[in-house]
Amino acid sequence: LACRADGDPPPSTRCARDGGPPRARGSRAVSRADAGRYVCRATNKHGSAVRSIVVTVECECRRC
């Protein structure tokens, strides 16, 4: 899950699940266990902005 924001100066961003630690960036397999509420936060010297999203994972295979 990518967290992007624009600002001056450019903000630092992080995305965490249910208040947990940020996940490592990069691609990986997604499973139903990854579903849930995520919070993305962008911060710079002027303040911060927060966006909360809910991620659902659907699977067409029979192994899920």
C-alpha positions in Angstrom: 0.0 0.0 0.0 1.6 3.2 -1.2 1.2 6.4 0.7 1.9 9.6 -1.4 1.6 13.2 -0.6 2.8 16.6 -2.0 4.0 19.5 0.0 6.7 22.2 0.5 8.9 20.9 2.0 8.1 17.4 0.7 6.5 15.4 3.6 7.6 12.1 4.9 4.9 9.4 4.7 4.1 6.2 6.3 1.2 3.7 6.2 0.4 1.3 9.1 -2.3 -1.2 9.7 -4.5 -0.6 12.8 -1.8 1.5 14.5 0.8 -1.2 13.9 4.3 -0.6 12.6 4.9 0.5 8.9 5.3 -2.4 6.5 8.4 -2.8 4.3 8.0 -1.4 0.8 8.1 -3.6 -2.2 5.9 -6.1 -3.9 4.8 -9.3 -2.2 1.9 -11.7 -2.4 -1.3 -10.4 -0.9 -3.6 -12.6 1.2 -6.9 -12.2 3.0 -5.0 -11.6 6.2 -3.9 -8.3 4.7 -7.4 -6.9 4.8 -8.3 -4.3 7.4 -8.1 -0.6 8.2 -4.9 1.2 7.3 -3.9 4.7 8.3 -1.6 6.8 6.1 0.1 9.9 7.6 2.1 12.6 5.8 4.2 15.0 7.9 6.4 18.0 7.3 7.4 21.1 9.4 4.0 22.6 8.8 2.0 19.8 10.3 0.5 16.5 9.2 -2.4 15.0 7.3 -4.0 11.6 8.0 -6.2 9.4 5.8 -7.8 6.2 6.9 -8.8 3.5 4.3 -10.3 0.0 4.5 -8.7 -2.6 2.3 -10.6 -5.7 1.3 -9.0 -8.7 -0.4 -11.0 -10.9 -2.7 -9.8 -14.2 -4.1 -11.0 -16.3 -7.1 -8.8 -19.3 -6.3 -9.9 -22.2 -4.2 -6.8 -22.0 -2.0 -7.7 -18.8 -0.1 
